[in-house]
Amino acid sequence: METRSVLFADDGDIPNSRFPLIVYPRAVDPSDGAAAVAFETLFARNGWGNSWRNGIFPFHHYHSNAHEVLGIAAGSAEVRFGGENGETVAVEAGDAVLIPAGVGHKRLSASPDLLVVGAYPASQHADLMREGAEDTDGIRRRIAGVVLPENDPVGGPTGPTATLWV
């Protein structure tokens, strides 16, 4: 499985994570028009649930109590990860991105047909933290306490998190 990982340092506002963001190009085949169902099925099979369908917020935000996976079911987008000084990643239908708790993300641009399927590890429900949040010490403690998922959302028990998130 081809992946790319990026590690972001705490920028003083967006905490980011000690674990890298993982990009999975072409995690599912979008050509049959059923990529949303394929992502939901893949994520659920690997123990990731509480899924939703929507887009990506156009402002910097992160989750202090959950890891999140995004599956691009249709369209394309440019997303800034890691805060204002982070990295812009272009994603398109079929790609997935695993975002560790604390890593900032913001949609910079998107095609009109963008559809994202999101999910979280079992028993995790994401909060919504924005840049400039108060109680930075408490937020960083929550992020450090988020348990690792049992399985990688795309690769299962032997997926990239088995070696990159240790």
Sequence and secondary structure as in RCSB ss.txt:
>XXXX:A:sequence
METRSVLFADDGDIPNSRFPLIVYPRAVDPSDGAAAVAFETLFARNGWGNSWRNGIFPFHHYHSNAHEVLGIAAG
SAEVRFGGENGETVAVEAGDAVLIPAGVGHKRLSASPDLLVVGAYPASQHADLMREGAEDTDGIRRRIAGVVLPE
NDPVGGPTGPTATLWV
>XXXX:A:secstr
   EEE     SSS   SS EEEETTSS GGGS HHHHHHHHHHHTTEEEEEEE   SS EE SS  EEEEEEES
EEEEEESSTTSEEEEEETT EEEE TT  EEEEEE TT EEEEEEETT     EETT S HHHHHHHHHH    S
SBTTTBTTSTHHHH  
